[in-house]
Amino acid sequence: FDNGRELFADVVMPFFGLLPAADFMMGSGVDFERGLLVSTNLRTTDQNIWAAGDVCQIWSPEENQYRFYYGWKNVKKMGEIAARNMTGDDIHWETATDQKLFIDKHKQLVSPYWEHD
């Protein structure tokens, strides 16, 4: 953290790619479909486990279903939210990018995944 505070954990597991590799969580009691199911604050059904990134499906109250949110902007935001919530905050997920591909006025394919800060 910026203030020098450290957070200790038993394990930190980063996942990369668009196909979640979370089979090792099966049988752990954490709900799993195509990915780990998490609430809007990125907490799994085990109150001591949060998930972020391509490995989780986040509950969408608007759609009444769990959704994957891909792209580096979304994944970055998920990590920030999960980390803050692990330290006691109660921040809820809102998508960081428009998930759509489209053709712009110059007839170029545009995607939020290709934009960089």
Backbone as JSON Lines, residues from 0, in Angstrom:
{"i":0,"aa":"F","n":[0.83,-1.18,0.0],"ca":[0.0,0.0,0.0],"c":[0.88,1.24,0.0]}
{"i":1,"aa":"D","n":[0.31,2.35,-0.41],"ca":[1.06,3.6,-0.47],"c":[1.56,4.04,0.9]}
{"i":2,"aa":"N","n":[0.83,3.68,1.96],"ca":[1.22,4.12,3.3],"c":[2.22,3.18,3.97]}
{"i":3,"aa":"G","n":[2.72,2.18,3.24],"ca":[3.69,1.25,3.78],"c":[3.1,0.05,4.48]}
{"i":4,"aa":"R","n":[1.79,0.02,4.63],"ca":[1.12,-1.1,5.28],"c":[1.28,-2.36,4.43]}
{"i":5,"aa":"E","n":[1.48,-3.49,5.07],"ca":[1.62,-4.76,4.37],"c":[0.44,-5.65,4.69]}
{"i":6,"aa":"L","n":[0.05,-6.47,3.73],"ca":[-1.03,-7.43,3.91],"c":[-0.45,-8.82,3.68]}
{"i":7,"aa":"F","n":[-0.63,-9.71,4.64],"ca":[-0.09,-11.06,4.53],"c":[-1.23,-12.02,4.21]}
{"i":8,"aa":"A","n":[-0.93,-13.01,3.38],"ca":[-1.92,-14.01,2.99],"c":[-1.25,-15.37,2.95]}
{"i":9,"aa":"D","n":[-2.05,-16.41,3.06],"ca":[-1.51,-17.76,2.95],"c":[-1.04,-18.03,1.53]}
{"i":10,"aa":"V","n":[-1.8,-17.53,0.55],"ca":[-1.44,-17.77,-0.85],"c":[-2.05,-16.69,-1.72]}
{"i":11,"aa":"V","n":[-1.36,-16.31,-2.77],"ca":[-1.88,-15.42,-3.81],"c":[-1.75,-16.18,-5.11]}
{"i":12,"aa":"M","n":[-2.85,-16.32,-5.84],"ca":[-2.83,-17.12,-7.06],"c":[-3.23,-16.26,-8.25]}
{"i":13,"aa":"P","n":[-2.28,-15.84,-9.07],"ca":[-2.63,-15.09,-10.27],"c":[-3.06,-16.04,-11.38]}
{"i":14,"aa":"F","n":[-4.03,-15.64,-12.18],"ca":[-4.49,-16.42,-13.32],"c":[-4.41,-15.54,-14.55]}
{"i":15,"aa":"F","n":[-4.06,-16.13,-15.67],"ca":[-3.92,-15.38,-16.91],"c":[-4.68,-16.12,-18.01]}
{"i":16,"aa":"G","n":[-5.2,-15.37,-18.98],"ca":[-5.85,-15.98,-20.12],"c":[-7.35,-15.88,-20.05]}
{"i":17,"aa":"L","n":[-8.01,-16.35,-21.1],"ca":[-9.45,-16.24,-21.18],"c":[-10.18,-17.51,-20.75]}
{"i":18,"aa":"L","n":[-9.46,-18.59,-20.56],"ca":[-10.08,-19.81,-20.06],"c":[-9.68,-20.0,-18.61]}
{"i":19,"aa":"P","n":[-10.64,-19.88,-17.7],"ca":[-10.28,-19.99,-16.29],"c":[-9.71,-21.36,-15.95]}
{"i":20,"aa":"A","n":[-8.63,-21.37,-15.24],"ca":[-8.01,-22.61,-14.78],"c":[-8.19,-22.68,-13.27]}
{"i":21,"aa":"A","n":[-9.39,-23.02,-12.86],"ca":[-9.69,-23.04,-11.43],"c":[-10.25,-24.39,-11.0]}
{"i":22,"aa":"D","n":[-9.95,-25.43,-11.78],"ca":[-10.45,-26.76,-11.42],"c":[-10.0,-27.19,-10.03]}
{"i":23,"aa":"F","n":[-8.84,-26.71,-9.6],"ca":[-8.34,-27.07,-8.27],"c":[-9.27,-26.6,-7.16]}
{"i":24,"aa":"M","n":[-10.17,-25.66,-7.46],"ca":[-11.11,-25.16,-6.45],"c":[-12.35,-26.06,-6.33]}
{"i":25,"aa":"M","n":[-12.56,-26.95,-7.31],"ca":[-13.71,-27.85,-7.23],"c":[-13.56,-28.74,-6.0]}
{"i":26,"aa":"G","n":[-14.63,-28.9,-5.28],"ca":[-14.6,-29.68,-4.05],"c":[-14.21,-28.86,-2.84]}
{"i":27,"aa":"S","n":[-13.92,-27.57,-3.05],"ca":[-13.52,-26.71,-1.93],"c":[-14.71,-26.09,-1.21]}
{"i":28,"aa":"G","n":[-15.9,-26.24,-1.81],"ca":[-17.08,-25.61,-1.24],"c":[-17.4,-24.27,-1.88]}
{"i":29,"aa":"V","n":[-16.5,-23.76,-2.72],"ca":[-16.73,-22.51,-3.44],"c":[-17.56,-22.83,-4.68]}
{"i":30,"aa":"D","n":[-18.64,-22.08,-4.9],"ca":[-19.49,-22.31,-6.06],"c":[-18.73,-22.0,-7.35]}
{"i":31,"aa":"F","n":[-18.92,-22.88,-8.35],"ca":[-18.16,-22.82,-9.59],"c":[-19.09,-23.22,-10.73]}
{"i":32,"aa":"E","n":[-19.1,-22.44,-11.81],"ca":[-19.78,-22.84,-13.05],"c":[-18.69,-22.97,-14.11]}
{"i":33,"aa":"R","n":[-18.56,-21.94,-14.96],"ca":[-17.45,-21.89,-15.91],"c":[-16.27,-21.16,-15.28]}
{"i":34,"aa":"G","n":[-16.49,-20.56,-14.15],"ca":[-15.49,-19.85,-13.36],"c":[-15.97,-19.79,-11.92]}
{"i":35,"aa":"L","n":[-15.18,-19.18,-11.06],"ca":[-15.59,-19.01,-9.66],"c":[-16.72,-17.99,-9.59]}
{"i":36,"aa":"L","n":[-17.8,-18.32,-8.92],"ca":[-18.93,-17.4,-8.8],"c":[-18.67,-16.44,-7.66]}
{"i":37,"aa":"V","n":[-18.78,-15.15,-7.95],"ca":[-18.53,-14.13,-6.93],"c":[-19.67,-13.11,-6.91]}
{"i":38,"aa":"S","n":[-19.83,-12.49,-5.76],"ca":[-20.81,-11.42,-5.6],"c":[-20.26,-10.14,-6.24]}
{"i":39,"aa":"T","n":[-21.03,-9.08,-6.19],"ca":[-20.58,-7.82,-6.78],"c":[-19.41,-7.21,-6.03]}
{"i":40,"aa":"N","n":[-19.12,-7.69,-4.81],"ca":[-17.92,-7.21,-4.11],"c":[-16.76,-8.2,-4.26]}
{"i":41,"aa":"L","n":[-16.92,-9.15,-5.21],"ca":[-15.89,-10.11,-5.62],"c":[-15.57,-11.17,-4.57]}
{"i":42,"aa":"R","n":[-16.5,-11.4,-3.66],"ca":[-16.34,-12.44,-2.65],"c":[-17.02,-13.72,-3.15]}
{"i":43,"aa":"T","n":[-16.34,-14.85,-2.96],"ca":[-16.92,-16.14,-3.33],"c":[-17.93,-16.56,-2.27]}
{"i":44,"aa":"T","n":[-18.47,-17.77,-2.43],"ca":[-19.4,-18.28,-1.42],"c":[-18.69,-18.66,-0.13]}
{"i":45,"aa":"D","n":[-17.37,-18.74,-0.16],"ca":[-16.57,-18.87,1.07],"c":[-16.21,-17.45,1.49]}
{"i":46,"aa":"Q","n":[-16.69,-17.0,2.61],"ca":[-16.52,-15.6,3.03],"c":[-15.07,-15.17,3.22]}
{"i":47,"aa":"N","n":[-14.13,-16.12,3.18],"ca":[-12.71,-15.79,3.32],"c":[-11.95,-15.8,2.0]}
{"i":48,"aa":"I","n":[-12.68,-15.98,0.88],"ca":[-12.02,-16.05,-0.43],"c":[-12.66,-15.05,-1.38]}
{"i":49,"aa":"W","n":[-11.83,-14.2,-1.97],"ca":[-12.23,-13.28,-3.02],"c":[-11.6,-13.75,-4.32]}
{"i":50,"aa":"A","n":[-12.16,-13.33,-5.45],"ca":[-11.57,-13.69,-6.75],"c":[-11.65,-12.48,-7.67]}
{"i":51,"aa":"A","n":[-10.67,-12.38,-8.55],"ca":[-10.64,-11.29,-9.52],"c":[-10.02,-11.8,-10.81]}
{"i":52,"aa":"G","n":[-10.42,-11.21,-11.91],"ca":[-9.82,-11.55,-13.2],"c":[-10.67,-12.51,-14.0]}
{"i":53,"aa":"D","n":[-10.03,-13.08,-15.02],"ca":[-10.73,-13.95,-15.95],"c":[-11.24,-15.23,-15.32]}
{"i":54,"aa":"V","n":[-10.81,-15.52,-14.11],"ca":[-11.18,-16.76,-13.44],"c":[-12.55,-16.68,-12.77]}
{"i":55,"aa":"C","n":[-13.13,-15.49,-12.67],"ca":[-14.39,-15.38,-11.93],"c":[-15.54,-14.9,-12.81]}
{"i":56,"aa":"Q","n":[-16.73,-15.31,-12.39],"ca":[-17.97,-14.82,-12.97],"c":[-18.63,-13.95,-11.9]}
{"i":57,"aa":"I","n":[-18.9,-12.71,-12.25],"ca":[-19.45,-11.75,-11.3],"c":[-20.97,-11.68,-11.45]}
{"i":58,"aa":"W","n":[-21.67,-11.66,-10.32],"ca":[-23.12,-11.56,-10.34],"c":[-23.53,-10.22,-10.94]}
{"i":59,"aa":"S","n":[-24.46,-10.27,-11.89],"ca":[-25.02,-9.07,-12.5],"c":[-26.49,-8.97,-12.1]}
{"i":60,"aa":"P","n":[-26.82,-8.08,-11.14],"ca":[-28.21,-7.95,-10.73],"c":[-29.12,-7.5,-11.88]}
{"i":61,"aa":"E","n":[-28.58,-6.68,-12.78],"ca":[-29.36,-6.18,-13.91],"c":[-29.77,-7.32,-14.84]}
{"i":62,"aa":"E","n":[-28.89,-8.29,-15.03],"ca":[-29.15,-9.4,-15.94],"c":[-29.61,-10.66,-15.22]}
{"i":63,"aa":"N","n":[-29.58,-10.63,-13.88],"ca":[-29.98,-11.77,-13.06],"c":[-29.19,-13.03,-13.41]}
{"i":64,"aa":"Q","n":[-27.89,-12.86,-13.62],"ca":[-27.01,-13.99,-13.94],"c":[-25.55,-13.61,-13.66]}
{"i":65,"aa":"Y","n":[-24.69,-14.63,-13.66],"ca":[-23.25,-14.4,-13.5],"c":[-22.64,-14.14,-14.87]}
{"i":66,"aa":"R","n":[-21.67,-13.21,-14.93],"ca":[-21.03,-12.84,-16.2],"c":[-19.52,-12.81,-16.05]}
{"i":67,"aa":"F","n":[-18.84,-13.12,-17.15],"ca":[-17.4,-12.89,-17.24],"c":[-17.2,-11.48,-17.75]}
{"i":68,"aa":"Y","n":[-16.17,-10.82,-17.28],"ca":[-15.77,-9.5,-17.77],"c":[-14.31,-9.58,-18.16]}
{"i":69,"aa":"Y","n":[-14.04,-9.55,-19.46],"ca":[-12.68,-9.69,-19.96],"c":[-12.04,-8.34,-20.22]}
{"i":70,"aa":"G","n":[-10.79,-8.36,-20.51],"ca":[-10.06,-7.15,-20.88],"c":[-9.24,-6.63,-19.71]}
{"i":71,"aa":"W","n":[-8.09,-6.09,-20.04],"ca":[-7.14,-5.69,-18.99],"c":[-7.68,-4.59,-18.09]}
{"i":72,"aa":"K","n":[-8.52,-3.68,-18.63],"ca":[-9.06,-2.62,-17.77],"c":[-9.98,-3.2,-16.7]}
{"i":73,"aa":"N","n":[-10.84,-4.13,-17.12],"ca":[-11.74,-4.77,-16.16],"c":[-10.97,-5.58,-15.14]}
{"i":74,"aa":"V","n":[-10.0,-6.36,-15.61],"ca":[-9.23,-7.22,-14.7],"c":[-8.45,-6.38,-13.69]}
{"i":75,"aa":"K","n":[-7.88,-5.29,-14.15],"ca":[-7.14,-4.39,-13.25],"c":[-8.08,-3.83,-12.17]}
{"i":76,"aa":"K","n":[-9.26,-3.4,-12.59],"ca":[-10.23,-2.85,-11.64],"c":[-10.69,-3.92,-10.65]}
{"i":77,"aa":"M","n":[-10.89,-5.16,-11.14],"ca":[-11.3,-6.25,-10.24],"c":[-10.25,-6.48,-9.15]}
{"i":78,"aa":"G","n":[-9.0,-6.51,-9.54],"ca":[-7.92,-6.72,-8.57],"c":[-7.9,-5.65,-7.51]}
{"i":79,"aa":"E","n":[-8.1,-4.4,-7.93],"ca":[-8.12,-3.29,-6.98],"c":[-9.29,-3.41,-6.02]}
{"i":80,"aa":"I","n":[-10.47,-3.75,-6.55],"ca":[-11.66,-3.89,-5.7],"c":[-11.5,-5.05,-4.73]}
{"i":81,"aa":"A","n":[-11.06,-6.21,-5.22],"ca":[-10.89,-7.37,-4.34],"c":[-9.88,-7.07,-3.24]}
{"i":82,"aa":"A","n":[-8.76,-6.44,-3.58],"ca":[-7.74,-6.12,-2.58],"c":[-8.29,-5.17,-1.52]}
{"i":83,"aa":"R","n":[-9.0,-4.15,-1.94],"ca":[-9.55,-3.2,-0.96],"c":[-10.6,-3.86,-0.08]}
{"i":84,"aa":"N","n":[-11.42,-4.72,-0.68],"ca":[-12.45,-5.41,0.11],"c":[-11.83,-6.38,1.11]}
{"i":85,"aa":"M","n":[-10.7,-6.98,0.77],"ca":[-10.01,-7.87,1.71],"c":[-9.52,-7.11,2.93]}
{"i":86,"aa":"T","n":[-9.32,-5.81,2.77],"ca":[-8.82,-4.99,3.89],"c":[-9.95,-4.28,4.63]}
{"i":87,"aa":"G","n":[-11.21,-4.63,4.3],"ca":[-12.33,-4.1,5.07],"c":[-13.27,-3.17,4.33]}
{"i":88,"aa":"D","n":[-12.92,-2.75,3.12],"ca":[-13.84,-1.9,2.35],"c":[-15.01,-2.74,1.85]}
{"i":89,"aa":"D","n":[-16.02,-2.09,1.32],"ca":[-17.17,-2.78,0.72],"c":[-17.48,-2.11,-0.61]}
{"i":90,"aa":"I","n":[-16.59,-2.31,-1.57],"ca":[-16.73,-1.71,-2.9],"c":[-17.37,-2.74,-3.82]}
{"i":91,"aa":"H","n":[-18.29,-2.3,-4.65],"ca":[-19.0,-3.21,-5.54],"c":[-18.6,-2.97,-6.99]}
{"i":92,"aa":"W","n":[-18.61,-4.04,-7.76],"ca":[-18.18,-4.06,-9.15],"c":[-19.13,-3.28,-10.06]}
{"i":93,"aa":"E","n":[-18.55,-2.47,-10.9],"ca":[-19.23,-1.88,-12.05],"c":[-18.25,-2.01,-13.19]}
{"i":94,"aa":"T","n":[-18.71,-2.47,-14.34],"ca":[-17.79,-2.72,-15.45],"c":[-16.96,-1.49,-15.78]}
{"i":95,"aa":"A","n":[-15.69,-1.71,-16.07],"ca":[-14.77,-0.61,-16.37],"c":[-14.81,-0.2,-17.83]}
{"i":96,"aa":"T","n":[-15.29,-1.08,-18.69],"ca":[-15.29,-0.77,-20.12],"c":[-16.58,-1.21,-20.76]}
{"i":97,"aa":"D","n":[-16.88,-0.59,-21.88],"ca":[-17.96,-1.06,-22.73],"c":[-17.43,-2.33,-23.4]}
{"i":98,"aa":"Q","n":[-18.17,-3.41,-23.31],"ca":[-17.68,-4.71,-23.76],"c":[-17.79,-4.91,-25.27]}
{"i":99,"aa":"K","n":[-18.2,-3.91,-26.02],"ca":[-18.52,-4.13,-27.42],"c":[-17.39,-3.76,-28.37]}
{"i":100,"aa":"L","n":[-17.35,-4.48,-29.49],"ca":[-16.51,-4.11,-30.62],"c":[-17.39,-3.3,-31.56]}
{"i":101,"aa":"F","n":[-16.83,-2.32,-32.23],"ca":[-17.61,-1.56,-33.19],"c":[-16.7,-0.99,-34.27]}
{"i":102,"aa":"I","n":[-17.32,-0.52,-35.35],"ca":[-16.6,0.11,-36.46],"c":[-16.77,1.62,-36.3]}
{"i":103,"aa":"D","n":[-15.65,2.35,-36.27],"ca":[-15.72,3.8,-36.1],"c":[-15.97,4.51,-37.43]}
{"i":104,"aa":"K","n":[-16.01,5.84,-37.41],"ca":[-16.3,6.62,-38.62],"c":[-15.23,6.48,-39.69]}
{"i":105,"aa":"H","n":[-14.04,5.99,-39.31],"ca":[-12.96,5.76,-40.28],"c":[-12.94,4.32,-40.77]}
{"i":106,"aa":"K","n":[-14.02,3.57,-40.44],"ca":[-14.17,2.17,-40.83],"c":[-13.09,1.27,-40.23]}
{"i":107,"aa":"Q","n":[-12.65,1.64,-39.0],"ca":[-11.67,0.85,-38.27],"c":[-12.38,0.09,-37.14]}
{"i":108,"aa":"L","n":[-11.95,-1.14,-36.94],"ca":[-12.48,-1.93,-35.83],"c":[-11.93,-1.37,-34.53]}
{"i":109,"aa":"V","n":[-12.81,-1.08,-33.58],"ca":[-12.42,-0.48,-32.31],"c":[-12.86,-1.4,-31.17]}
{"i":110,"aa":"S","n":[-12.01,-1.52,-30.18],"ca":[-12.32,-2.32,-28.99],"c":[-11.74,-1.63,-27.77]}
{"i":111,"aa":"P","n":[-12.46,-1.63,-26.64],"ca":[-11.89,-1.07,-25.41],"c":[-10.69,-1.85,-24.93]}
{"i":112,"aa":"Y","n":[-10.52,-3.08,-25.37],"ca":[-9.39,-3.9,-24.94],"c":[-8.07,-3.4,-25.49]}
{"i":113,"aa":"W","n":[-8.11,-2.61,-26.58],"ca":[-6.88,-2.15,-27.21],"c":[-6.45,-0.79,-26.71]}
{"i":114,"aa":"E","n":[-7.27,-0.14,-25.9],"ca":[-6.93,1.18,-25.38],"c":[-6.03,1.02,-24.16]}
{"i":115,"aa":"H","n":[-5.09,1.94,-24.01],"ca":[-4.18,1.89,-22.86],"c":[-4.16,3.23,-22.16]}
{"i":116,"aa":"D","n":[-4.0,3.18,-20.83],"ca":[-3.87,4.41,-20.05],"c":[-2.51,5.03,-20.29]}
